[in-house]
Amino acid sequence: MPFETPKNWVWTRLSHIANIYTGNSISETEKKSKFTDVIGRYYIGTKDVDFNNRIIYDNGIAIPKQYEPDFRLAPNNSILMCIEGGSAGRKIAILNQDVCFGNKLCCFSPFVGIGKYMYYYLQSPSFFELFNLNKTGIIGGVSIAKVKEILIPLPPIKEQQRIVAQIEKLFEQLR
């Protein structure tokens, strides 16, 4: 285990507490001909997730209803994280609506009650260290299979809620 935790916590793999999957790529030609300036579900690429944990939804790219079955959907309150390139592990945000998303992004759709705790843990130095240990290739990415195997310390739900409340209280003081 990466570090010692209180007795009532457990170490578990990310795949045991969330559905984890990547999105779909769209070629530039297809993007311009079918998905630019159209009505549909927002399509989020890596460039649309910033380093301040925000998502740019209205980026000019959308997936019309007739094409939606061909795309993976990240549901509202899921977490998107870049897993490839220079931004890997550093661009992360929580969705406020359902979206389609790009293949260099990973969706973490947490099981009930742990979304905010997972979101904050995915930004922690201990997670970033484990994530970076799994990077491979010239452009530096982590495969979805490796992401699913990363360990996370999991406290009881009430403790998760206290941790999240404390983190958010501290962030509020910084504003």
C-alpha positions in Angstrom: 0.0 0.0 0.0 1.3 3.5 -0.9 0.9 4.7 2.7 -0.7 3.8 6.0 -4.4 4.7 6.5 -6.7 4.6 9.6 -8.0 1.2 10.5 -11.5 1.8 9.2 -10.3 2.9 5.7 -9.6 0.4 2.9 -7.3 0.5 -0.1 -9.2 -0.3 -3.4 -8.7 0.0 -7.1 -10.3 2.9 -8.9 -12.2 0.4 -11.1 -13.9 -1.0 -7.9 -15.6 2.4 -7.1 -16.3 3.9 -10.5 -17.0 3.1 -14.2 -13.9 4.3 -16.0 -13.6 4.7 -19.8 -12.2 7.0 -22.5 -14.2 8.9 -25.1 -14.1 9.0 -28.9 -11.8 10.7 -31.4 -13.1 12.8 -34.3 -11.0 13.6 -37.3 -10.6 17.3 -38.2 -12.4 16.7 -41.5 -15.4 15.0 -39.7 -15.4 17.6 -37.0 -15.7 20.4 -39.5 -18.3 18.7 -41.8 -20.6 17.2 -39.2 -20.1 18.6 -35.7 -19.1 22.3 -36.0 -21.8 24.9 -35.2 -24.6 22.4 -35.0 -27.3 21.7 -32.3 -26.5 18.7 -30.1 -24.8 17.4 -27.0 -21.6 19.2 -26.2 -18.4 17.4 -27.2 -15.5 18.0 -24.8 -11.9 17.6 -25.9 -8.7 18.0 -23.8 -8.4 21.6 -24.8 -11.8 22.3 -23.2 -10.7 21.2 -19.8 -8.5 23.9 -18.2 -5.9 23.8 -15.5 -8.3 25.5 -13.1 -10.7 22.6 -13.1 -13.2 24.3 -15.4 -14.8 22.9 -18.6 -15.6 25.0 -21.7 -18.8 23.5 -22.9 -19.8 25.8 -25.7 -16.7 25.3 -27.8 -18.5 25.1 -31.2 -18.5 21.3 -31.4 -21.6 19.3 -30.7 -22.9 15.8 -31.4 -26.4 15.9 -33.1 -28.9 13.4 -31.7 -28.6 11.1 -34.8 -24.9 10.6 -34.1 -25.1 10.2 -30.3 -25.2 6.3 -30.4 -21.7 6.4 -32.0 -20.2 8.3 -29.0 -19.5 7.6 -25.4 -21.4 9.7 -22.9 -19.9 11.1 -19.7 -22.9 11.7 -17.3 -23.5 14.7 -15.2 -21.3 14.8 -12.0 -18.7 12.5 -13.6 -15.1 13.5 -13.5 -13.1 14.1 -16.7 -9.3 13.8 -16.6 -6.7 14.1 -19.4 -4.6 10.9 -19.5 -2.3 11.6 -22.4 0.3 14.2 -23.3 1.7 17.1 -21.3 -1.6 17.7 -19.5 -1.9 14.1 -18.4 -3.1 13.9 -14.8 -3.2 17.7 -14.5 -6.4 18.7 -16.3 -9.4 17.5 -14.3 -12.9 18.7 -13.8 -16.4 17.7 -12.7 -19.2 17.8 -15.3 -22.4 19.8 -14.7 -24.2 18.0 -17.5 -24.0 15.0 -19.8 -21.4 15.3 -22.6 -19.7 13.3 -25.3 -15.9 13.5 -25.0 -12.6 12.9 -26.6 -10.4 9.8 -26.5 -7.5 11.5 -24.6 -9.9 12.1 -21.7 -10.9 9.6 -19.1 -14.4 9.6 -17.5 -14.6 8.5 -13.9 -18.3 7.9 -13.2 -18.2 7.2 -9.5 -20.6 4.9 -7.7 -23.0 6.6 -5.4 -21.8 8.9 -2.7 -18.0 9.2 -3.4 -17.8 11.6 -6.4 -16.4 14.7 -4.7 -14.0 12.6 -2.5 -12.7 10.9 -5.7 -12.4 14.2 -7.5 -10.2 15.7 -4.7 -8.1 12.5 -4.4 -7.4 12.5 -8.1 -5.8 15.9 -7.6 -3.7 14.9 -4.7 0.1 14.5 -4.8 -0.1 10.8 -3.8 -2.4 10.1 -6.8 -0.3 12.2 -9.1 2.8 10.2 -8.1 1.0 6.8 -8.7 -0.3 8.2 -12.0 3.1 9.3 -13.2 4.7 6.0 -12.3 2.3 4.4 -14.9 3.1 6.9 -17.8 4.6 5.3 -20.9 5.4 6.3 -24.4 6.9 9.3 -26.1 4.0 11.6 -25.4 3.5 10.3 -21.9 0.2 8.7 -21.3 -1.4 6.2 -19.0 -3.5 3.4 -20.5 -7.1 3.0 -19.3 -6.2 -0.4 -18.0 -3.5 1.1 -15.8 -5.7 3.9 -14.6 -8.3 1.3 -13.5 -5.7 -0.5 -11.4 -4.5 2.6 -9.4 -5.1 2.3 -5.7 -7.2 4.8 -3.8 -7.5 5.0 0.0 -11.2 4.8 0.8 -12.6 6.0 4.1 -16.2 5.4 5.2 -18.8 7.7 3.6 -19.2 9.9 6.6 -15.5 10.5 6.7 -15.4 11.2 3.0 -18.1 13.8 3.6 -16.0 15.4 6.4 -12.9 15.4 4.2 -14.7 17.1 1.3 -16.3 19.6 3.6 -13.0 20.6 5.1 -11.3 20.9 1.6 -14.1 23.1 0.4 -14.0 25.2 3.5 -10.3 25.8 3.0 -10.8 26.6 -0.7 -13.5 29.1 0.3 -11.0 30.8 2.6 -8.6 31.2 -0.3 -11.1 33.1 -2.4 
